[in-house]
Amino acid sequence: MYRTALILLLTAMTGVAGWWTFNNQQHVRDAVELTKSRQEVRQVRQKLEASEQQVVEQAAAIEILEVRLALLKVDHRVARIEVVDQEKSAEDPEVDVTTVRFIEFDRNGNPVGPEQLITLDGKRLYLETLVIKFDDDFVEAGEFLRGTSLCLFKRIFSERVAPVDGVEIDQPGAHPAPYQDGDGEDIAFQAELWDKFWDYANDPETAAAKGVRAIHGEAPFIEMREGKSYKVELRSSGGLSIQAE
């Protein structure tokens, strides 16, 4: 009987030892799994934070790009042409005689210089100009001087009046009034561009060193109708357009 009791005791002790070992190993496994889960959660959180930061950076980059693209497409009103009168010529009933009022604007959209009344034979009026276009990088940055194209109005002619016989708009030797409101450096820079306009037009490398992308003459035209007015706009990255108001 004593032997039986001893055997039962040893069996119980073995069972307890086995349970303890199993339970301890389970705790170890649970601890390992918990540590692993925490690491996975930490990694997921770090990835989410990195993704959120990337989204913020991408949104900022997109916003900057949209602003730059918008600046490239900005149109500035630089003049208005109003048809004051349009009638048949007394000498030739087949010829239209058109009288227009030409008004130039500064970069803030305010009239600059005296209005001009111009009368020409014909109804398709051409606006001869000198245009300077700068590199897109300057336009996208919104730089004060090179942030938009520049133009100088030269003369108005028509399908019946040759350019050489057209009516002069600017004063020979004068710099465009709309571009005389900068500081000393800006005015000096502009003055050099206008004074050496055709030199730069024939020397692309020197022009490029000044940030000039293109420099040439333009002569957009439109058929004038009695009682109508037309806005003349200059695109920041491009040239002139004439559109009925």
WOCOR-V519109 format. One record per backbone hydrogen bond with DSSP energy under -1.0 kcal/mol. NH is the residue of the N-H (numbers start at 0). CO is the residue of the C=O. If there is no record, write none. Layout:
nh = {NH & NH}
co = {CO & CO}
This chain:
nh = {4 & 5 & 6 & 7 & 8 & 9 & 10 & 11 & 12 & 13 & 14 & 15 & 16 & 17 & 18 & 19 & 20 & 21 & 22 & 23 & 24 & 25 & 26 & 27 & 28 & 29 & 30 & 31 & 32 & 33 & 34 & 35 & 36 & 37 & 38 & 39 & 40 & 41 & 42 & 43 & 44 & 45 & 46 & 47 & 48 & 49 & 50 & 51 & 52 & 53 & 54 & 55 & 56 & 57 & 58 & 59 & 60 & 61 & 62 & 63 & 64 & 65 & 66 & 67 & 68 & 69 & 70 & 71 & 75 & 77 & 78 & 79 & 80 & 81 & 82 & 83 & 84 & 86 & 88 & 94 & 96 & 97 & 98 & 99 & 100 & 101 & 102 & 104 & 105 & 108 & 111 & 115 & 117 & 119 & 121 & 124 & 125 & 126 & 127 & 128 & 129 & 130 & 131 & 132 & 134 & 138 & 139 & 140 & 141 & 142 & 146 & 149 & 151 & 153 & 154 & 155 & 156 & 157 & 164 & 165 & 166 & 168 & 173 & 178 & 179 & 186 & 187 & 188 & 189 & 190 & 191 & 192 & 193 & 194 & 195 & 196 & 199 & 200 & 201 & 202 & 206 & 207 & 208 & 209 & 210 & 211 & 212 & 213 & 215 & 217 & 221 & 223 & 227 & 229 & 230 & 231 & 232 & 233 & 234 & 235 & 236 & 240 & 242 & 244}
co = {0 & 1 & 2 & 3 & 4 & 5 & 6 & 7 & 8 & 9 & 10 & 11 & 12 & 13 & 14 & 15 & 16 & 17 & 18 & 19 & 20 & 21 & 22 & 23 & 24 & 25 & 26 & 27 & 28 & 29 & 30 & 31 & 32 & 33 & 34 & 35 & 36 & 37 & 38 & 39 & 40 & 41 & 42 & 43 & 44 & 45 & 46 & 47 & 48 & 49 & 50 & 51 & 52 & 53 & 54 & 55 & 56 & 57 & 58 & 59 & 60 & 61 & 62 & 63 & 64 & 65 & 66 & 67 & 233 & 231 & 231 & 102 & 229 & 100 & 227 & 98 & 98 & 96 & 94 & 91 & 86 & 119 & 84 & 117 & 81 & 115 & 79 & 77 & 109 & 105 & 103 & 101 & 99 & 97 & 95 & 221 & 156 & 219 & 154 & 217 & 151 & 215 & 149 & 213 & 210 & 134 & 135 & 136 & 138 & 137 & 142 & 131 & 129 & 127 & 127 & 166 & 125 & 160 & 161 & 162 & 155 & 153 & 170 & 175 & 176 & 182 & 183 & 184 & 185 & 186 & 187 & 188 & 189 & 190 & 191 & 193 & 195 & 196 & 197 & 199 & 202 & 203 & 204 & 206 & 207 & 206 & 132 & 132 & 130 & 128 & 124 & 122 & 224 & 80 & 242 & 78 & 240 & 75 & 238 & 73 & 71 & 232 & 230 & 228}
